[in-house]
Structures are given as structure tokens and as C-alpha cells.
Amino acid sequence: MKFSQDIIDKATVIAEDCQGSHAPFCNSRCPMHTDVKGYVGLIGEGKLDEAMELIREKLFLPGTLGRICAHPCEVECRRGKEFSQPIAIAGLKRYAADYADLDEFWDVTKKASTGKKVGIIGAGPAGAQAAIDMARAGHAVVVFDKAQGVGGMMRYGIPEYRLPRDIIDFEYTYLGKLGIELKMNTEIGKDIQFAALLNDYDAVIVAIGAQKGFVPEIKGHDAAGVTNAAHFLANPKSVGEKVVVIGGGDVAMDCARTALRVGATDVSIVCLEKEGALPASHHELVGADEEGVAFNYAWGGQEITTDENGAVTGIILNNCISLFDAEGRFAPTYGDERKEIPANAVIFATGQIVADATGGALEQGRGGRYNADKDTLATANPKVFVAGDCAGGTIVVEAMALGRKAAKSADRFLTGQDLSKGRDFENEWSFESKLELPLPEGTADLPRRTQRMLPADTRKQSFVECCLGFWPEDAKAEANRCLECECKGCMSECIMLNEFTPFPGELFEEFLRTGKVEPLMVYSCNMCDQCTLVCPKDFKFAELFGAFRREMVTQSGGNSPMPGHKAINMHQKLGFSKMFTTRHKGGKS
């Protein structure tokens, strides 16, 4: 049956412009594509077990990420865009994990063994995620790490007052349940050569972090008392009473707050950015401020002063006028103002680089990152892939997404498939949602619920976890602030549509692809127009279904295309026959 161009044109508009398949803003910004809207909604309903099951479909570190994720999902939350108070997505994830994450319910199913062996360098989030995906694909996996404990920079770069180590250890037991072998205290290049790994394993994934700290070569940079963030956070111990931290990101806040916990009484942050423009997370800035850290905004370190023994006595600063040049490149310029801050120690939190673990077998670029295909993470050696910080990730959830991407490529390599063919690379990273939705009428500006915190004077005395999470009633109230950003109002209004499609765009895509439409579907529409009333695009579905009916009847010779309607045809014939008609006196029927 062929349909008119008018119907095809109208169906095309709906197929192309329907927003039913568009991801919620929060989901699209998660590099792991966690169903944020889904699990937040379940928490709001008090269904923690179901919420936890949904979270673990994508994330094996819910308790960890609930505490330390930089939550790009919250940046895109419409509550934040419209009212400056996004949903506390990370806190809700932590709440679900703290109350409902039981290892007996973890999914440990795996495909049949392939007989292939995979070696992974690095037990951080990227290496662990890659190991999980490779093991579940049926490959034998061994993870090597030079450290004693699992977690990579999560363990050795994030203070314990933010991320207790027992949380990491519990969540990493998932790897053991999948049969993944962990070889800790094993350094590639020292205990095992990279060439031996290439010889012994069918594929290798390099997933090392940026663990090498950086100190700019200003005058006095090599003085006793100068260190970098990576070294200090991995070995937190007293460095003096007066400490200056250079940097404005989360790592700088971690250094400053850690310095207080190991005995410093006077801690200052020096950053190039103006107040309100620091890259650090809001809660980290608030935490540092509450604990008594001083901030020196729009200043840059020019020289570290020392005493006659070469020990730090202070740092000389210049005021920063601008951060970028006319082309937008980072190029700080300074004014004539100068000041000096007394200090016993200076900690640089201005960046970290990747130290090579391959003995030069892989080429490295800026920051020590390995040169690899940006989509597949394949290197010049066909059996070697990279992931995590050494492949361009900057936060934990990005490292995990790169671990998953590398695992997909390595699995394809091991099973003889093309690394790119038929692959949707957009869905292996964050992207911008195409949703265009008006705020629901009457939406109220509900205040964001806050998690419980230890008092500042108490928490800065030790490394005991300072954030205590949500109370159940606060978690439910916070979850119920979600605006449920999704364009499926028509599906809520129409019982009929739910019988035939998940959303109208898919229905009409199928029609355009096959040229066929289900008669039962177009005849099930009762023409109420409720779907159109809630459609932000004002699609007139009833009008289109009516057009389908008319053309179907015309092409059926005036008969209904519905097999069950044959009885109606007979009823119409009989209804207008002499048997069923009477003529009243006067000649009127």
C-alpha cells in the first residue's frame, strides 16, 4: 500500500524532530551514560534496591563516585540552569550505595571463555573498568600495579577525609568476584618488562594515571620545603606551620585542607583566578573556607625566598591582570603589585604528568599522554590500547569511560572485528542533549537539601570522613526535586501509543523505512488530541492518523483495511436495506 507525499512529509517531520529519544541533560553529560533520571526517580519513590541495581548497570564504584565525582551531570541539571540549585546527584548516588549496595546482588555473569589473555597496567578506575569489561567478555585478565593498594590516584591522590579507603576496597572486591587477578607491588619496567607483557598476553591495556607532580622553575623552586601535590597527598605528613598552596582546583583544596590535618596552623591558597572563577568544586571551596584556609585571588608566585640554609621562608607574589591572550591561549600577564607571604612550605598543585611505563615503546605527547587514536584508543602497536589519565581523562568518571572504550576496542581486536565499523562513538563519551523543553507550568524553586557535615573545627583535626551523607527523608525530598527532563508526555497521556511504540519518532521512522503502518494502530486513536496538547512541538498525531485511515479506505475500495471490520461492512449494508428500513405515512422514511 502506497501513501501520499503529504503523509510521508508529515511523518518525516515527526521522525526527525520528535524528542522522545533525546537523553535527559544529566544522562547525556555523564561519560558513562548512567541513567541519572531513572535512579534519582527511584530514590524519590523509596525504591533503593531498584535504584542501586540501575546504577550498577553502568558503575561499579557508586559509593566512591558518590563521594568524589566532579559530577558533570549536575552542571547540566535544569534545576541548576533555571534556579542555580542543581539536584545533588552525586550525594543521592552515595545515599543509595551506603544504604543498599550489597555484594550478594552484584552481577558476576560472564560470557564463555575465549581463551585469550589480557594484561592491564594500572589498578585505578580506568584499568579496573577495562578489566571488568574484558572479564565479562570472556577473556582472562591480569591487572598489574606498582602500588600496594588498589584505586590508583583515587587512593593516593584523594584525602581519606573525602574518600575512606574501606569504600574503595569494598567496591574493588567486584574484580575478584569476576575472576580478575590483581598483581600489586609489581612495577612494569622494573619487576616485569613491558616487552615481556607483549609476549605473554594477547592484548595489553595501559591505564596508568598522571602520578608525577609538577613544579614550575621559578626562582627557589628547588628549595627545601617545596613539593608538589602528587607527592604531598600520597605521603601526607607535617611540612611546617605556615603552608602556601599554589593552584585553584580541587587538588589545591585537597592539599590545603590536608595541610591543616597534619599540623599546619596557617594555610594560604594562591591562585591566578579572580574570586568566583576558580575551577575547584563549590563544596571544596566552601569546605576549605570553613576550615580557615586563606585565599589570595589573582596572584601568581614569582620567587620562593629561602634562609641561609636553603629552607623556604616565604613566597613573593605578583598581581595577575589576565589569564589568556587575544587568541584564548593560557598566557598570564602580571601587574606591578607585589607582596610576600611567609611560609615554611610551598606546595604546587598546578598540574601532573604521566610517567612512561612502557620503556619508550609507546610515543608520548603533551603531559606524557600516549599518542593513540582518539576514538578507539588504539596505539601504533595493534595489540596495545590506552585508557585513563594517560589517554586524556581528567576526572574519575572520564577515566572509567576511557577504560570501557579501550576494552571495547581490545575485545574487537581479540575477536577479529574492525575497531570502528558500526560503532557509535558519541555514546562512548558525554554529549550535548538536544532536548528543548519548557519548564512545567507552576514549577517551584525548591531549595537544595544538604548532606550532613562534621563541624569544621572537629573535622580538620583528623582524616575521619567529614561528609556524613543524607538522612533518608532528606534524600527522598532532594530526589523529588527532579524535573524528570524527558520528552514523553504524549506517552503518559495516551494508552494507545504505549501499545505500539516507545515514542512517536521511532514509530514514524519505522514507517518511513518500511512503507508500512499497522492498521490497528491508526484505528486505535480516538482523536482526543491530548498527545498534541502536551507535545512541545505541537505535532498533530490525530490528524495524521486520520489521513492514514482515509487513504487506507480509499485504496481498499471504500472498505476498512481492518479484517475485523468486515462485520461492520455487512452491518452497513443491512442497515440501509429494506429489511431494516420502514416508511411512515406521508411517504417519509
Secondary structure, DSSP 8 states (H G I E B T S, - for coil): ----HHHHHHHHHHHHH--TT---HHHHH-TT---HHHHHHHHHTT-HHHHHHHHTTT-S-HHHHHHH---HHHHH-HHHHHHS----HHHHHHHHHHHH--GGG---------S-EEEEE--SHHHHHHHHHHHHTT-EEEEE-SSSSSSTHHHHSS-TTTS-HHHHHHHHHHHHHTT-EEE-S--BTTTB-HHHHHHH-SEEEE-----EE-----BTTTSBTEEEHHHHHHS-----SEEEEE--SHHHHHHHHHHHHTT-SEEEEEESS-TT--SS-HHHHHHHHHTT-EEEETEEEEEEEE-TTSBEEEEEEEEEEEEE-TTS-EEEEEEEEEEEEE-SEEEE-S-EE---SSTTSS-B-GGG-B---TTT-B-SSTTEEE-GGGGT--SHHHHHHHHHHHHHHHHHHHTT--SSTT--GGGGS-----------TT---------EE--HHHHTTS-S--EEE--HHHHHHHHTT-----S-HHHHH-HHHHTT-SSHHHHHHHHHHHS---HHHHHH-----HHHHH-TT---HHHHHHHHHHHHHHHTTTS-S-GGGHHHHHHHHHHTSGGG----TTS--
